[in-house]
Amino acid sequence: MSPERVQTTVDGKVLSLSNLDKVLYPKSGFTKSQVLDYYARIADVMLPHLRRRPVTFKRYPNGVEGMSFYEKHSPASAPEWVRTISVPSKDGSHEPIDYTEVHDRPTLLWAANLAALEFHVPLWRVTKGKAIPAPPDQMVFDLDPGPGTTIVECCQVAQWIAARLKTDVFAKTSGSKGLQLYTRLSRRSWEQATEEAHDLARAVEGDHPELVVSVMRKELRDKKVLIDWSQNVAPKTTVAVYSLRAREDPTVSAPVTWAEVTKCAKSENPLLMRFEADAVVKRVEKFGDLMSPLAHGSTRATPAQ
């Protein structure tokens, strides 16, 4: 075996890891070994959010400053123990895509070893007796700050959205600039989910036109927060909770409490909502998985304040 490769066993499965000293985040010197260590430590809380969902990888073989690409097809070189989910095309125009199902720690680390820094998932999961893609089990609002705004304004808008929803809402940072809100769905078609999300976004925009926009046109977004409701369709994905992001530093899409959302909105300090890998591991040790109810089918979110 090449000296640049290390063979190890994780939960009974053999992994061949490569280029462990390679720096993937040049600004901070964060290496591939540290990426693997983060995913190994976060796996217990991350995996429930990935299981039974087709996962799209965003790979950065030369680090965050190099070329990247999305990978939907599970690689042909995948170990035989890697599971896949076959998703047919909507109109039958192409063959089904065999996505990777990241259901256990070895699969998560195998993908991370491919420099899959980011993991993206849809708002549906494979359900017995349901066609693929299944109906949505979650709704998402992706709050994207336009020029002149930050995640601080996203936190304010998040409170307005939560006040309108009749179910518990779970918040996480995007790990980039914005904030994402999730709520559970049941017995909804995709058409119903899209319409409900769009109606809510327009209602909040109508109440607060000085800060909120629900249309993606760039010329409308100066000093406003876009409520992106359009993710609520079967083919689209959002970054998975606990995924690293390919920013200058190893930031994470991290769950936050509503008390933290309120504090950020009042303090006007966007750094309150910025979490890197090590900090997220410590937060999980302290709080557990703040989005666990979303993954396990219950509703125990901290109410909006």
DRENNUPA-444419 format. One line per 3 residues: number of its first residue (from 1); their letters; for each residue x, y, z of C-alpha. Coordinates in pm, 1 decimal. Each point is the difference from the previous one (the first is absolute). Layout:
! DRENNUPA-444419
NUM	A	X,Y,Z; ...
//
This chain:
! DRENNUPA-444419
1	MSP	0.0,0.0,0.0; 121.8,349.1,-86.1; 146.9,191.5,293.0
4	ERV	-263.2,266.6,-75.9; -276.6,-251.7,70.9; -105.0,-135.4,338.0
7	QTT	-220.4,-303.7,47.8; -227.7,0.6,300.8; -310.1,-178.4,125.1
10	VDG	-306.8,198.9,100.0; -293.2,-184.6,156.0; 114.6,-322.8,-161.8
13	KVL	48.9,141.8,-349.0; 341.2,54.0,-159.7; 77.8,347.6,-129.1
16	SLS	299.2,110.9,-203.9; 69.0,365.2,81.0; 226.3,219.5,-209.6
19	NLD	191.8,329.5,14.7; -85.0,59.9,365.0; 237.2,295.2,31.0
22	KVL	-144.0,180.0,-301.5; -123.1,348.7,92.7; -359.4,47.9,-115.2
25	YPK	-57.7,338.5,167.8; 317.2,199.7,-76.8; -86.8,306.0,210.2
28	SGF	-21.8,-198.8,323.2; 220.2,-295.3,-97.3; -289.3,-241.6,62.2
31	TKS	104.7,-335.4,-145.9; -176.0,-299.8,-143.4; 85.9,-187.7,319.4
34	QVL	-185.6,266.4,198.8; -297.5,-23.0,-237.1; -14.2,-375.0,60.1
37	DYY	36.7,48.5,374.2; -288.3,248.8,4.0; -233.2,-231.0,-190.7
40	ARI	98.9,-295.2,218.3; -87.3,197.4,314.2; -323.0,151.1,-134.3
43	ADV	-129.2,-319.2,-165.8; -234.4,-108.8,279.9; -210.5,315.6,-27.0
46	MLP	41.5,59.8,-373.3; -89.8,-345.5,-131.0; -367.9,2.4,106.1
49	HLR	-44.8,302.8,-228.0; 158.7,-183.1,-295.6; -143.6,-350.6,24.5
52	RRP	-251.5,-100.6,-266.0; 69.0,318.0,-195.8; 188.8,9.4,-332.5
55	VTF	313.0,204.6,69.2; 175.0,231.7,-243.8; 369.1,57.4,72.0
58	KRY	178.2,325.1,-71.4; 363.0,-99.1,-44.3; 311.4,216.0,26.6
61	PNG	292.2,-226.2,-96.4; 246.4,291.7,12.8; -153.3,180.4,294.6
64	VEG	-248.1,284.2,28.3; 202.3,228.5,-225.9; 12.3,-256.1,-281.1
67	MSF	-247.6,-144.4,-244.5; -313.7,-156.5,144.6; -280.8,-211.3,-139.0
70	YEK	-331.1,-148.0,107.9; -21.2,-378.3,-9.8; -341.9,-162.0,-11.4
73	HSP	95.0,-343.6,-136.6; 155.4,-227.3,260.2; 357.4,-57.3,-126.4
76	ASA	70.9,-328.3,-173.8; 301.2,-40.9,230.6; -219.5,-4.2,311.8
79	PEW	52.0,-295.9,235.8; -256.6,-275.0,-31.4; -147.5,89.2,339.2
82	VRT	-102.6,350.4,-113.4; -377.1,16.7,-45.8; -173.8,188.0,-280.6
85	ISV	-344.8,145.5,-65.9; -121.1,-15.3,-359.3; -193.1,314.7,-95.7
88	PSK	-184.2,-2.6,-335.3; -10.4,305.4,-220.5; -318.9,204.5,24.7
91	DGS	-82.0,-25.7,-367.8; 181.7,-321.1,-89.5; 254.8,189.6,-209.8
94	HEP	297.7,-173.1,157.9; 90.3,-312.5,191.8; -56.8,-4.2,377.8
97	IDY	279.9,149.9,208.2; 149.2,-220.5,269.2; 73.1,241.7,283.6
100	TEV	203.4,-94.0,305.0; -189.8,-57.7,322.6; 222.6,113.4,285.6
103	HDR	-140.0,-227.4,266.7; 301.3,-78.7,220.3; 333.5,136.1,119.2
106	PTL	215.7,-196.4,-249.5; -199.9,139.7,-293.8; 24.6,353.5,137.7
109	LWA	378.2,-29.5,37.7; 40.4,-168.9,-337.2; -178.0,297.6,-159.5
112	ANL	205.3,251.1,201.0; 315.0,-174.9,-120.7; -113.7,84.4,-354.9
115	AAL	19.4,366.7,111.8; -378.4,15.3,14.7; 1.9,296.2,235.9
118	EFH	-368.6,78.5,-45.1; -299.6,-233.8,18.9; -331.7,108.2,-152.3
121	VPL	-335.4,-174.8,48.0; -358.5,37.5,-127.2; -311.8,59.9,210.1
124	WRV	-117.7,-360.1,-33.7; 115.6,-339.3,113.2; -58.1,-351.2,-124.8
127	TKG	-317.2,-127.4,164.5; -141.2,-349.9,-22.0; -294.2,-13.7,-235.8
130	KAI	71.4,343.5,-150.1; 123.0,69.5,-351.5; 338.3,166.4,-49.8
133	PAP	24.1,292.1,39.3; -228.6,-21.7,302.4; -222.6,284.5,119.5
136	PDQ	178.0,267.7,204.3; 57.2,-62.2,369.8; 150.5,345.2,58.8
139	MVF	-46.6,358.2,-114.3; 291.7,242.8,-17.7; 38.5,376.4,-18.7
142	DLD	347.5,106.3,-107.2; 64.0,354.8,121.5; 263.8,166.4,-215.5
145	PGP	124.7,348.0,96.4; 32.5,243.3,-287.8; 257.5,280.8,-25.7
148	GTT	-3.8,213.4,312.6; -144.8,-272.5,222.2; 143.9,-293.6,195.3
151	IVE	-120.3,-298.9,194.9; -113.9,251.5,264.8; -287.5,108.0,-224.7
154	CCQ	-60.9,-367.0,-87.2; -57.4,-64.7,370.4; -263.7,272.9,10.9
157	VAQ	-176.3,-141.4,-305.1; 22.0,-349.2,151.5; -202.7,116.5,298.2
160	WIA	-273.0,134.1,-228.1; -15.9,-329.9,-190.4; -11.4,-207.0,318.0
163	ARL	-283.6,213.9,134.6; -209.2,-84.9,-307.9; 62.6,-374.1,-5.8
166	KTD	-229.4,-219.4,208.2; 263.3,-267.1,62.4; 337.8,2.6,171.3
169	VFA	283.4,151.5,-199.5; 365.6,-102.8,9.4; 274.2,244.1,-93.4
172	KTS	353.2,-55.3,-124.3; 266.1,217.6,-150.0; 75.1,-63.8,-364.0
175	GSK	368.7,-1.1,91.1; 39.9,273.1,-260.0; -190.9,330.9,25.0
178	GLQ	-354.7,-88.4,91.5; -242.0,-193.1,217.8; -226.6,-292.0,-82.9
181	LYT	-329.3,-91.8,165.2; -157.8,-346.1,-7.4; -333.6,-138.5,109.4
184	RLS	-144.1,-347.3,-30.7; -263.2,-85.4,-259.2; -239.5,-289.8,-36.8
187	RRS	-270.8,-82.6,-248.9; 103.3,274.9,-240.5; 59.4,-26.7,-370.8
190	WEQ	291.3,187.5,-151.2; -243.3,241.7,-159.2; -159.0,73.5,337.4
193	ATE	337.9,42.8,170.2; 122.2,239.7,-268.2; -319.7,203.9,14.6
196	EAH	2.6,19.6,380.8; 363.4,111.3,7.5; -56.2,258.7,-271.5
199	DLA	-312.6,136.7,170.3; 181.1,37.7,332.0; 297.7,174.2,-161.1
202	RAV	-229.7,246.4,-175.9; -195.1,62.2,320.7; 314.6,85.6,196.6
205	EGD	115.9,218.8,-288.2; -336.5,177.1,5.9; 32.4,68.1,373.3
208	HPE	363.3,114.3,-19.8; 75.0,128.4,-351.5; 281.0,217.9,134.6
211	LVV	212.4,-307.0,83.1; -143.8,-304.5,-177.4; -17.8,-109.0,-362.5
214	SVM	-135.8,-328.3,-135.4; 113.9,44.4,-361.1; 355.8,-90.9,-103.3
217	RKE	58.6,295.2,-234.1; 331.4,154.8,100.3; -112.9,358.5,-45.9
220	LRD	-261.3,-49.3,275.3; 234.2,-139.0,263.1; 202.6,301.1,114.6
223	KKV	-25.0,31.0,381.7; -257.4,-279.8,8.9; -16.5,-366.6,97.7
226	LID	-119.9,-243.7,-264.6; -236.7,-267.4,128.6; 83.4,-275.8,-245.2
229	WSQ	-307.9,-222.1,4.2; 83.6,-161.3,-335.1; 204.8,-282.1,155.5
232	NVA	-324.4,-179.6,81.2; -6.1,-220.4,-308.9; 106.7,-363.1,-26.8
235	PKT	319.1,38.0,-209.9; 158.4,279.1,205.3; 235.5,-44.5,294.3
238	TVA	127.3,206.2,289.7; 322.1,-39.5,191.4; -34.5,-264.8,269.4
241	VYS	10.1,89.7,366.6; 356.8,-36.5,137.4; 153.9,12.2,-347.7
244	LRA	320.4,194.7,-38.8; -11.0,287.9,-245.9; 264.1,89.2,-255.2
247	RED	73.3,347.0,134.0; 338.1,147.4,92.3; -25.2,-169.6,341.4
250	PTV	-164.6,-334.3,87.6; -338.5,142.4,94.9; -294.7,-232.4,57.0
253	SAP	-372.8,8.0,-67.3; -80.8,-10.0,370.4; -328.9,-22.7,192.8
256	VTW	-76.7,294.3,225.3; -253.2,65.9,273.9; -271.6,259.1,-28.3
259	AEV	156.7,179.2,294.6; 316.0,34.5,-213.0; -204.8,123.7,-296.8
262	TKC	-162.4,263.6,220.8; 332.1,103.6,151.5; 162.4,40.6,-341.7
265	AKS	-291.3,209.4,-128.5; 27.4,230.5,301.8; 378.9,18.8,23.2
268	ENP	57.8,67.5,-371.5; 313.5,-214.5,17.2; 13.4,-248.2,-291.9
271	LLM	296.5,-183.9,155.0; -237.8,-144.5,259.2; -125.9,-225.9,-277.6
274	RFE	335.3,-115.9,-135.8; 116.6,-345.8,109.6; 306.4,-194.1,-109.3
277	ADA	47.8,-376.2,24.3; 154.0,-23.3,347.2; -258.2,236.2,147.3
280	VVK	-285.6,-205.6,-145.0; 133.2,-319.1,158.2; 10.7,179.2,336.1
283	RVE	-353.9,130.8,-53.3; -125.3,-354.0,-59.5; 172.3,-114.3,318.5
286	KFG	-183.4,278.3,184.8; -341.7,8.5,-168.7; -29.1,-330.6,-183.8
289	DLM	-158.6,16.6,-344.8; -231.0,301.5,1.4; -164.6,-132.3,-317.2
292	SPL	-44.5,-356.6,122.6; -381.3,25.4,12.3; 0.0,84.8,-369.8
295	AHG	196.5,-314.4,-84.1; -189.3,-233.6,229.5; -353.9,106.7,-70.6
298	STR	-96.7,190.4,313.7; -49.0,371.6,57.4; 194.5,134.7,294.1
301	ATP	151.3,322.0,-125.7; 63.0,293.3,226.6; -288.2,242.1,-71.9
304	AQ	75.8,326.8,-173.1; 34.2,293.9,235.9
//
